[in-house]
Amino acid sequence: MRGLLRYLRNSRAELGRVTWPTRQEVVQSTQATLIFVLITSLFLLATDTVLGNLINLFL
């Protein structure tokens, strides 16, 4: 039980030393992630469509 309490105490102290991102940093990171996911999705859609049409063309 002591080990668990020590772990929780140390975890809370560690969270106090964390440098948390600002709201603006979080928004910018989220936007960058969404743009990356959108671009990757469009690339995969185009690749799947082209390869699917090529396979259907030769079958």
CHARMM internal coordinates of N, CA and C (Angstrom, degrees):
IC EDIT
DIST 1 N 1 CA 1.4561
DIST 1 CA 1 C 1.5249
ANGL 1 N 1 CA 1 C 110.45
DIST 1 C 2 N 1.3413
ANGL 1 CA 1 C 2 N 116.31
DIHE 1 N 1 CA 1 C 2 N -37.62
DIST 2 N 2 CA 1.4622
ANGL 1 C 2 N 2 CA 119.33
DIHE 1 CA 1 C 2 N 2 CA 179.65
DIST 2 CA 2 C 1.5142
ANGL 2 N 2 CA 2 C 111.38
DIHE 1 C 2 N 2 CA 2 C -63.17
DIST 2 C 3 N 1.3346
ANGL 2 CA 2 C 3 N 114.80
DIHE 2 N 2 CA 2 C 3 N -38.06
DIST 3 N 3 CA 1.4567
ANGL 2 C 3 N 3 CA 119.12
DIHE 2 CA 2 C 3 N 3 CA 179.76
DIST 3 CA 3 C 1.5253
ANGL 3 N 3 CA 3 C 111.83
DIHE 2 C 3 N 3 CA 3 C -61.66
DIST 3 C 4 N 1.3269
ANGL 3 CA 3 C 4 N 115.95
DIHE 3 N 3 CA 3 C 4 N -40.68
DIST 4 N 4 CA 1.4579
ANGL 3 C 4 N 4 CA 120.35
DIHE 3 CA 3 C 4 N 4 CA 179.57
DIST 4 CA 4 C 1.5256
ANGL 4 N 4 CA 4 C 110.38
DIHE 3 C 4 N 4 CA 4 C -65.28
DIST 4 C 5 N 1.3324
ANGL 4 CA 4 C 5 N 117.14
DIHE 4 N 4 CA 4 C 5 N -44.30
DIST 5 N 5 CA 1.4610
ANGL 4 C 5 N 5 CA 120.44
DIHE 4 CA 4 C 5 N 5 CA 179.35
DIST 5 CA 5 C 1.5245
ANGL 5 N 5 CA 5 C 111.25
DIHE 4 C 5 N 5 CA 5 C -63.12
DIST 5 C 6 N 1.3175
ANGL 5 CA 5 C 6 N 116.47
DIHE 5 N 5 CA 5 C 6 N -41.08
DIST 6 N 6 CA 1.4676
ANGL 5 C 6 N 6 CA 120.53
DIHE 5 CA 5 C 6 N 6 CA 178.81
DIST 6 CA 6 C 1.5291
ANGL 6 N 6 CA 6 C 110.14
DIHE 5 C 6 N 6 CA 6 C -64.04
DIST 6 C 7 N 1.3345
ANGL 6 CA 6 C 7 N 115.26
DIHE 6 N 6 CA 6 C 7 N -42.04
DIST 7 N 7 CA 1.4616
ANGL 6 C 7 N 7 CA 120.05
DIHE 6 CA 6 C 7 N 7 CA 178.46
DIST 7 CA 7 C 1.5298
ANGL 7 N 7 CA 7 C 110.64
DIHE 6 C 7 N 7 CA 7 C -60.61
DIST 7 C 8 N 1.3283
ANGL 7 CA 7 C 8 N 117.41
DIHE 7 N 7 CA 7 C 8 N -46.85
DIST 8 N 8 CA 1.4592
ANGL 7 C 8 N 8 CA 121.36
DIHE 7 CA 7 C 8 N 8 CA -179.51
DIST 8 CA 8 C 1.5319
ANGL 8 N 8 CA 8 C 111.34
DIHE 7 C 8 N 8 CA 8 C -63.84
DIST 8 C 9 N 1.3256
ANGL 8 CA 8 C 9 N 116.88
DIHE 8 N 8 CA 8 C 9 N -40.93
DIST 9 N 9 CA 1.4618
ANGL 8 C 9 N 9 CA 121.31
DIHE 8 CA 8 C 9 N 9 CA 178.35
DIST 9 CA 9 C 1.5296
ANGL 9 N 9 CA 9 C 110.54
DIHE 8 C 9 N 9 CA 9 C -63.41
DIST 9 C 10 N 1.3262
ANGL 9 CA 9 C 10 N 116.40
DIHE 9 N 9 CA 9 C 10 N -45.02
DIST 10 N 10 CA 1.4575
ANGL 9 C 10 N 10 CA 120.49
DIHE 9 CA 9 C 10 N 10 CA 179.64
DIST 10 CA 10 C 1.5331
ANGL 10 N 10 CA 10 C 111.74
DIHE 9 C 10 N 10 CA 10 C -66.47
DIST 10 C 11 N 1.3215
ANGL 10 CA 10 C 11 N 116.01
DIHE 10 N 10 CA 10 C 11 N -37.18
DIST 11 N 11 CA 1.4662
ANGL 10 C 11 N 11 CA 119.98
DIHE 10 CA 10 C 11 N 11 CA 178.30
DIST 11 CA 11 C 1.5205
ANGL 11 N 11 CA 11 C 110.74
DIHE 10 C 11 N 11 CA 11 C -64.03
DIST 11 C 12 N 1.3203
ANGL 11 CA 11 C 12 N 116.59
DIHE 11 N 11 CA 11 C 12 N -43.26
DIST 12 N 12 CA 1.4645
ANGL 11 C 12 N 12 CA 120.26
DIHE 11 CA 11 C 12 N 12 CA 179.06
DIST 12 CA 12 C 1.5235
ANGL 12 N 12 CA 12 C 110.95
DIHE 11 C 12 N 12 CA 12 C -64.50
DIST 12 C 13 N 1.3248
ANGL 12 CA 12 C 13 N 117.24
DIHE 12 N 12 CA 12 C 13 N -40.99
DIST 13 N 13 CA 1.4635
ANGL 12 C 13 N 13 CA 120.67
DIHE 12 CA 12 C 13 N 13 CA 177.65
DIST 13 CA 13 C 1.5283
ANGL 13 N 13 CA 13 C 110.68
DIHE 12 C 13 N 13 CA 13 C -63.71
DIST 13 C 14 N 1.3146
ANGL 13 CA 13 C 14 N 116.58
DIHE 13 N 13 CA 13 C 14 N -39.24
DIST 14 N 14 CA 1.4747
ANGL 13 C 14 N 14 CA 120.70
DIHE 13 CA 13 C 14 N 14 CA 179.70
DIST 14 CA 14 C 1.5262
ANGL 14 N 14 CA 14 C 110.62
DIHE 13 C 14 N 14 CA 14 C -65.53
DIST 14 C 15 N 1.3213
ANGL 14 CA 14 C 15 N 117.08
DIHE 14 N 14 CA 14 C 15 N -39.65
DIST 15 N 15 CA 1.4672
ANGL 14 C 15 N 15 CA 120.03
DIHE 14 CA 14 C 15 N 15 CA 178.03
DIST 15 CA 15 C 1.5236
ANGL 15 N 15 CA 15 C 111.57
DIHE 14 C 15 N 15 CA 15 C -63.09
DIST 15 C 16 N 1.3130
ANGL 15 CA 15 C 16 N 117.61
DIHE 15 N 15 CA 15 C 16 N -28.20
DIST 16 N 16 CA 1.4615
ANGL 15 C 16 N 16 CA 120.97
DIHE 15 CA 15 C 16 N 16 CA 176.94
DIST 16 CA 16 C 1.5169
ANGL 16 N 16 CA 16 C 112.43
DIHE 15 C 16 N 16 CA 16 C -70.27
DIST 16 C 17 N 1.3212
ANGL 16 CA 16 C 17 N 117.57
DIHE 16 N 16 CA 16 C 17 N -22.37
DIST 17 N 17 CA 1.4653
ANGL 16 C 17 N 17 CA 121.59
DIHE 16 CA 16 C 17 N 17 CA -179.64
DIST 17 CA 17 C 1.5265
ANGL 17 N 17 CA 17 C 113.09
DIHE 16 C 17 N 17 CA 17 C -92.80
DIST 17 C 18 N 1.3244
ANGL 17 CA 17 C 18 N 116.42
DIHE 17 N 17 CA 17 C 18 N -4.53
DIST 18 N 18 CA 1.4598
ANGL 17 C 18 N 18 CA 120.60
DIHE 17 CA 17 C 18 N 18 CA -178.26
DIST 18 CA 18 C 1.5271
ANGL 18 N 18 CA 18 C 109.42
DIHE 17 C 18 N 18 CA 18 C -73.06
DIST 18 C 19 N 1.3220
ANGL 18 CA 18 C 19 N 116.53
DIHE 18 N 18 CA 18 C 19 N 138.33
DIST 19 N 19 CA 1.4594
ANGL 18 C 19 N 19 CA 121.31
DIHE 18 CA 18 C 19 N 19 CA 173.16
DIST 19 CA 19 C 1.5187
ANGL 19 N 19 CA 19 C 107.44
DIHE 18 C 19 N 19 CA 19 C -90.71
DIST 19 C 20 N 1.3133
ANGL 19 CA 19 C 20 N 116.63
DIHE 19 N 19 CA 19 C 20 N 104.88
DIST 20 N 20 CA 1.4546
ANGL 19 C 20 N 20 CA 121.31
DIHE 19 CA 19 C 20 N 20 CA -176.28
DIST 20 CA 20 C 1.5217
ANGL 20 N 20 CA 20 C 109.73
DIHE 19 C 20 N 20 CA 20 C -81.52
DIST 20 C 21 N 1.3463
ANGL 20 CA 20 C 21 N 117.87
DIHE 20 N 20 CA 20 C 21 N 143.18
DIST 21 N 21 CA 1.4635
ANGL 20 C 21 N 21 CA 120.22
DIHE 20 CA 20 C 21 N 21 CA 179.66
DIST 21 CA 21 C 1.5245
ANGL 21 N 21 CA 21 C 110.99
DIHE 20 C 21 N 21 CA 21 C -70.69
DIST 21 C 22 N 1.3335
ANGL 21 CA 21 C 22 N 114.91
DIHE 21 N 21 CA 21 C 22 N 153.24
DIST 22 N 22 CA 1.4593
ANGL 21 C 22 N 22 CA 119.41
DIHE 21 CA 21 C 22 N 22 CA 176.39
DIST 22 CA 22 C 1.5276
ANGL 22 N 22 CA 22 C 108.79
DIHE 21 C 22 N 22 CA 22 C -76.55
DIST 22 C 23 N 1.3115
ANGL 22 CA 22 C 23 N 115.57
DIHE 22 N 22 CA 22 C 23 N 167.98
DIST 23 N 23 CA 1.4676
ANGL 22 C 23 N 23 CA 120.47
DIHE 22 CA 22 C 23 N 23 CA 178.86
DIST 23 CA 23 C 1.5276
ANGL 23 N 23 CA 23 C 109.77
DIHE 22 C 23 N 23 CA 23 C -60.04
DIST 23 C 24 N 1.3304
ANGL 23 CA 23 C 24 N 117.04
DIHE 23 N 23 CA 23 C 24 N -41.90
DIST 24 N 24 CA 1.4602
ANGL 23 C 24 N 24 CA 120.96
DIHE 23 CA 23 C 24 N 24 CA -179.46
DIST 24 CA 24 C 1.5307
ANGL 24 N 24 CA 24 C 111.33
DIHE 23 C 24 N 24 CA 24 C -62.88
DIST 24 C 25 N 1.3164
ANGL 24 CA 24 C 25 N 117.56
DIHE 24 N 24 CA 24 C 25 N -39.92
DIST 25 N 25 CA 1.4662
ANGL 24 C 25 N 25 CA 121.30
DIHE 24 CA 24 C 25 N 25 CA 178.11
DIST 25 CA 25 C 1.5299
ANGL 25 N 25 CA 25 C 111.11
DIHE 24 C 25 N 25 CA 25 C -64.29
DIST 25 C 26 N 1.3265
ANGL 25 CA 25 C 26 N 116.13
DIHE 25 N 25 CA 25 C 26 N -40.41
DIST 26 N 26 CA 1.4683
ANGL 25 C 26 N 26 CA 120.36
DIHE 25 CA 25 C 26 N 26 CA 179.36
DIST 26 CA 26 C 1.5262
ANGL 26 N 26 CA 26 C 109.99
DIHE 25 C 26 N 26 CA 26 C -65.61
DIST 26 C 27 N 1.3307
ANGL 26 CA 26 C 27 N 117.15
DIHE 26 N 26 CA 26 C 27 N -43.43
DIST 27 N 27 CA 1.4650
ANGL 26 C 27 N 27 CA 121.08
DIHE 26 CA 26 C 27 N 27 CA 179.91
DIST 27 CA 27 C 1.5275
ANGL 27 N 27 CA 27 C 109.90
DIHE 26 C 27 N 27 CA 27 C -63.13
DIST 27 C 28 N 1.3350
ANGL 27 CA 27 C 28 N 117.72
DIHE 27 N 27 CA 27 C 28 N -44.17
DIST 28 N 28 CA 1.4626
ANGL 27 C 28 N 28 CA 121.12
DIHE 27 CA 27 C 28 N 28 CA -179.98
DIST 28 CA 28 C 1.5305
ANGL 28 N 28 CA 28 C 111.22
DIHE 27 C 28 N 28 CA 28 C -64.06
DIST 28 C 29 N 1.3064
ANGL 28 CA 28 C 29 N 117.12
DIHE 28 N 28 CA 28 C 29 N -42.20
DIST 29 N 29 CA 1.4629
ANGL 28 C 29 N 29 CA 120.57
DIHE 28 CA 28 C 29 N 29 CA 179.08
DIST 29 CA 29 C 1.5234
ANGL 29 N 29 CA 29 C 110.88
DIHE 28 C 29 N 29 CA 29 C -64.97
DIST 29 C 30 N 1.3172
ANGL 29 CA 29 C 30 N 116.77
DIHE 29 N 29 CA 29 C 30 N -39.71
DIST 30 N 30 CA 1.4590
ANGL 29 C 30 N 30 CA 121.23
DIHE 29 CA 29 C 30 N 30 CA 178.96
DIST 30 CA 30 C 1.5230
ANGL 30 N 30 CA 30 C 110.51
DIHE 29 C 30 N 30 CA 30 C -65.25
DIST 30 C 31 N 1.3198
ANGL 30 CA 30 C 31 N 116.93
DIHE 30 N 30 CA 30 C 31 N -43.22
DIST 31 N 31 CA 1.4594
ANGL 30 C 31 N 31 CA 120.67
DIHE 30 CA 30 C 31 N 31 CA 178.37
DIST 31 CA 31 C 1.5249
ANGL 31 N 31 CA 31 C 110.97
DIHE 30 C 31 N 31 CA 31 C -62.23
DIST 31 C 32 N 1.3148
ANGL 31 CA 31 C 32 N 116.84
DIHE 31 N 31 CA 31 C 32 N -44.94
DIST 32 N 32 CA 1.4651
ANGL 31 C 32 N 32 CA 120.51
DIHE 31 CA 31 C 32 N 32 CA 179.65
DIST 32 CA 32 C 1.5265
ANGL 32 N 32 CA 32 C 110.53
DIHE 31 C 32 N 32 CA 32 C -61.65
DIST 32 C 33 N 1.3234
ANGL 32 CA 32 C 33 N 117.05
DIHE 32 N 32 CA 32 C 33 N -41.12
DIST 33 N 33 CA 1.4591
ANGL 32 C 33 N 33 CA 121.09
DIHE 32 CA 32 C 33 N 33 CA 179.31
DIST 33 CA 33 C 1.5249
ANGL 33 N 33 CA 33 C 111.19
DIHE 32 C 33 N 33 CA 33 C -64.43
DIST 33 C 34 N 1.3273
ANGL 33 CA 33 C 34 N 117.05
DIHE 33 N 33 CA 33 C 34 N -45.01
DIST 34 N 34 CA 1.4642
ANGL 33 C 34 N 34 CA 120.48
DIHE 33 CA 33 C 34 N 34 CA -179.66
DIST 34 CA 34 C 1.5293
ANGL 34 N 34 CA 34 C 111.61
DIHE 33 C 34 N 34 CA 34 C -64.46
DIST 34 C 35 N 1.3238
ANGL 34 CA 34 C 35 N 117.31
DIHE 34 N 34 CA 34 C 35 N -39.36
DIST 35 N 35 CA 1.4670
ANGL 34 C 35 N 35 CA 120.90
DIHE 34 CA 34 C 35 N 35 CA 177.73
DIST 35 CA 35 C 1.5231
ANGL 35 N 35 CA 35 C 109.87
DIHE 34 C 35 N 35 CA 35 C -64.44
DIST 35 C 36 N 1.3298
ANGL 35 CA 35 C 36 N 117.05
DIHE 35 N 35 CA 35 C 36 N -43.77
DIST 36 N 36 CA 1.4641
ANGL 35 C 36 N 36 CA 120.93
DIHE 35 CA 35 C 36 N 36 CA 178.68
DIST 36 CA 36 C 1.5220
ANGL 36 N 36 CA 36 C 111.03
DIHE 35 C 36 N 36 CA 36 C -61.14
DIST 36 C 37 N 1.3132
ANGL 36 CA 36 C 37 N 117.05
DIHE 36 N 36 CA 36 C 37 N -44.44
DIST 37 N 37 CA 1.4721
ANGL 36 C 37 N 37 CA 121.27
DIHE 36 CA 36 C 37 N 37 CA 179.85
DIST 37 CA 37 C 1.5273
ANGL 37 N 37 CA 37 C 110.15
DIHE 36 C 37 N 37 CA 37 C -64.15
DIST 37 C 38 N 1.3256
ANGL 37 CA 37 C 38 N 117.72
DIHE 37 N 37 CA 37 C 38 N -41.25
DIST 38 N 38 CA 1.4558
ANGL 37 C 38 N 38 CA 121.19
DIHE 37 CA 37 C 38 N 38 CA 179.12
DIST 38 CA 38 C 1.5265
ANGL 38 N 38 CA 38 C 111.17
DIHE 37 C 38 N 38 CA 38 C -63.37
DIST 38 C 39 N 1.3233
ANGL 38 CA 38 C 39 N 117.68
DIHE 38 N 38 CA 38 C 39 N -46.31
DIST 39 N 39 CA 1.4618
ANGL 38 C 39 N 39 CA 121.58
DIHE 38 CA 38 C 39 N 39 CA 179.38
DIST 39 CA 39 C 1.5263
ANGL 39 N 39 CA 39 C 110.73
DIHE 38 C 39 N 39 CA 39 C -63.09
DIST 39 C 40 N 1.3124
ANGL 39 CA 39 C 40 N 116.96
DIHE 39 N 39 CA 39 C 40 N -43.85
DIST 40 N 40 CA 1.4648
ANGL 39 C 40 N 40 CA 120.69
DIHE 39 CA 39 C 40 N 40 CA 179.05
DIST 40 CA 40 C 1.5248
ANGL 40 N 40 CA 40 C 110.91
DIHE 39 C 40 N 40 CA 40 C -63.74
DIST 40 C 41 N 1.3190
ANGL 40 CA 40 C 41 N 117.31
DIHE 40 N 40 CA 40 C 41 N -41.03
DIST 41 N 41 CA 1.4686
ANGL 40 C 41 N 41 CA 121.15
DIHE 40 CA 40 C 41 N 41 CA 178.95
DIST 41 CA 41 C 1.5223
ANGL 41 N 41 CA 41 C 111.13
DIHE 40 C 41 N 41 CA 41 C -63.36
DIST 41 C 42 N 1.3260
ANGL 41 CA 41 C 42 N 116.73
DIHE 41 N 41 CA 41 C 42 N -42.79
DIST 42 N 42 CA 1.4660
ANGL 41 C 42 N 42 CA 119.83
DIHE 41 CA 41 C 42 N 42 CA 178.67
DIST 42 CA 42 C 1.5234
ANGL 42 N 42 CA 42 C 111.34
DIHE 41 C 42 N 42 CA 42 C -65.13
DIST 42 C 43 N 1.3227
ANGL 42 CA 42 C 43 N 116.80
DIHE 42 N 42 CA 42 C 43 N -38.97
DIST 43 N 43 CA 1.4654
ANGL 42 C 43 N 43 CA 120.55
DIHE 42 CA 42 C 43 N 43 CA 177.32
DIST 43 CA 43 C 1.5289
ANGL 43 N 43 CA 43 C 110.90
DIHE 42 C 43 N 43 CA 43 C -62.69
DIST 43 C 44 N 1.3222
ANGL 43 CA 43 C 44 N 116.22
DIHE 43 N 43 CA 43 C 44 N -46.20
DIST 44 N 44 CA 1.4610
ANGL 43 C 44 N 44 CA 119.81
DIHE 43 CA 43 C 44 N 44 CA 179.93
DIST 44 CA 44 C 1.5261
ANGL 44 N 44 CA 44 C 111.79
DIHE 43 C 44 N 44 CA 44 C -65.91
DIST 44 C 45 N 1.3205
ANGL 44 CA 44 C 45 N 117.60
DIHE 44 N 44 CA 44 C 45 N -37.23
DIST 45 N 45 CA 1.4585
ANGL 44 C 45 N 45 CA 121.62
DIHE 44 CA 44 C 45 N 45 CA 176.55
DIST 45 CA 45 C 1.5246
ANGL 45 N 45 CA 45 C 110.13
DIHE 44 C 45 N 45 CA 45 C -62.13
DIST 45 C 46 N 1.3205
ANGL 45 CA 45 C 46 N 116.95
DIHE 45 N 45 CA 45 C 46 N -46.93
DIST 46 N 46 CA 1.4637
ANGL 45 C 46 N 46 CA 121.10
DIHE 45 CA 45 C 46 N 46 CA -179.86
DIST 46 CA 46 C 1.5262
ANGL 46 N 46 CA 46 C 110.63
DIHE 45 C 46 N 46 CA 46 C -63.54
DIST 46 C 47 N 1.3179
ANGL 46 CA 46 C 47 N 117.21
DIHE 46 N 46 CA 46 C 47 N -44.69
DIST 47 N 47 CA 1.4602
ANGL 46 C 47 N 47 CA 121.21
DIHE 46 CA 46 C 47 N 47 CA 179.64
DIST 47 CA 47 C 1.5240
ANGL 47 N 47 CA 47 C 110.74
DIHE 46 C 47 N 47 CA 47 C -62.00
DIST 47 C 48 N 1.3191
ANGL 47 CA 47 C 48 N 117.52
DIHE 47 N 47 CA 47 C 48 N -44.85
DIST 48 N 48 CA 1.4659
ANGL 47 C 48 N 48 CA 122.07
DIHE 47 CA 47 C 48 N 48 CA 179.92
DIST 48 CA 48 C 1.5240
ANGL 48 N 48 CA 48 C 110.72
DIHE 47 C 48 N 48 CA 48 C -63.11
DIST 48 C 49 N 1.3151
ANGL 48 CA 48 C 49 N 116.52
DIHE 48 N 48 CA 48 C 49 N -42.11
DIST 49 N 49 CA 1.4645
ANGL 48 C 49 N 49 CA 120.51
DIHE 48 CA 48 C 49 N 49 CA -179.63
DIST 49 CA 49 C 1.5278
ANGL 49 N 49 CA 49 C 111.08
DIHE 48 C 49 N 49 CA 49 C -64.61
DIST 49 C 50 N 1.3260
ANGL 49 CA 49 C 50 N 116.31
DIHE 49 N 49 CA 49 C 50 N -47.03
DIST 50 N 50 CA 1.4671
ANGL 49 C 50 N 50 CA 120.22
DIHE 49 CA 49 C 50 N 50 CA -179.39
DIST 50 CA 50 C 1.5217
ANGL 50 N 50 CA 50 C 110.78
DIHE 49 C 50 N 50 CA 50 C -63.34
DIST 50 C 51 N 1.3002
ANGL 50 CA 50 C 51 N 117.67
DIHE 50 N 50 CA 50 C 51 N -48.79
DIST 51 N 51 CA 1.4595
ANGL 50 C 51 N 51 CA 120.19
DIHE 50 CA 50 C 51 N 51 CA -178.94
DIST 51 CA 51 C 1.5251
ANGL 51 N 51 CA 51 C 111.80
DIHE 50 C 51 N 51 CA 51 C -65.64
DIST 51 C 52 N 1.3220
ANGL 51 CA 51 C 52 N 117.46
DIHE 51 N 51 CA 51 C 52 N -37.63
DIST 52 N 52 CA 1.4536
ANGL 51 C 52 N 52 CA 121.03
DIHE 51 CA 51 C 52 N 52 CA 177.10
DIST 52 CA 52 C 1.5208
ANGL 52 N 52 CA 52 C 111.43
DIHE 51 C 52 N 52 CA 52 C -62.76
DIST 52 C 53 N 1.3372
ANGL 52 CA 52 C 53 N 115.96
DIHE 52 N 52 CA 52 C 53 N -42.74
DIST 53 N 53 CA 1.4718
ANGL 52 C 53 N 53 CA 119.36
DIHE 52 CA 52 C 53 N 53 CA 177.84
DIST 53 CA 53 C 1.5161
ANGL 53 N 53 CA 53 C 111.43
DIHE 52 C 53 N 53 CA 53 C -66.82
DIST 53 C 54 N 1.3300
ANGL 53 CA 53 C 54 N 118.39
DIHE 53 N 53 CA 53 C 54 N -37.22
DIST 54 N 54 CA 1.4549
ANGL 53 C 54 N 54 CA 120.68
DIHE 53 CA 53 C 54 N 54 CA 177.85
DIST 54 CA 54 C 1.5247
ANGL 54 N 54 CA 54 C 111.39
DIHE 53 C 54 N 54 CA 54 C -65.16
DIST 54 C 55 N 1.3041
ANGL 54 CA 54 C 55 N 117.03
DIHE 54 N 54 CA 54 C 55 N -41.51
DIST 55 N 55 CA 1.4631
ANGL 54 C 55 N 55 CA 120.66
DIHE 54 CA 54 C 55 N 55 CA 178.75
DIST 55 CA 55 C 1.5279
ANGL 55 N 55 CA 55 C 110.25
DIHE 54 C 55 N 55 CA 55 C -63.88
DIST 55 C 56 N 1.3365
ANGL 55 CA 55 C 56 N 116.32
DIHE 55 N 55 CA 55 C 56 N -45.20
DIST 56 N 56 CA 1.4745
ANGL 55 C 56 N 56 CA 120.03
DIHE 55 CA 55 C 56 N 56 CA 179.19
DIST 56 CA 56 C 1.5270
ANGL 56 N 56 CA 56 C 111.29
DIHE 55 C 56 N 56 CA 56 C -64.66
DIST 56 C 57 N 1.3126
ANGL 56 CA 56 C 57 N 117.64
DIHE 56 N 56 CA 56 C 57 N -30.87
DIST 57 N 57 CA 1.4491
ANGL 56 C 57 N 57 CA 121.83
DIHE 56 CA 56 C 57 N 57 CA 179.85
DIST 57 CA 57 C 1.5185
ANGL 57 N 57 CA 57 C 111.81
DIHE 56 C 57 N 57 CA 57 C -66.97
DIST 57 C 58 N 1.3273
ANGL 57 CA 57 C 58 N 116.61
DIHE 57 N 57 CA 57 C 58 N -37.11
DIST 58 N 58 CA 1.4631
ANGL 57 C 58 N 58 CA 120.99
DIHE 57 CA 57 C 58 N 58 CA -176.61
DIST 58 CA 58 C 1.5325
ANGL 58 N 58 CA 58 C 113.73
DIHE 57 C 58 N 58 CA 58 C -94.09
DIST 58 C 59 N 1.2971
ANGL 58 CA 58 C 59 N 118.34
DIHE 58 N 58 CA 58 C 59 N -4.43
DIST 59 N 59 CA 1.4761
ANGL 58 C 59 N 59 CA 120.23
DIHE 58 CA 58 C 59 N 59 CA 179.20
DIST 59 CA 59 C 1.4929
ANGL 59 N 59 CA 59 C 112.02
DIHE 58 C 59 N 59 CA 59 C -99.35
END
COOR INIT
IC SEED 1 N 1 CA 1 C
IC BUILD
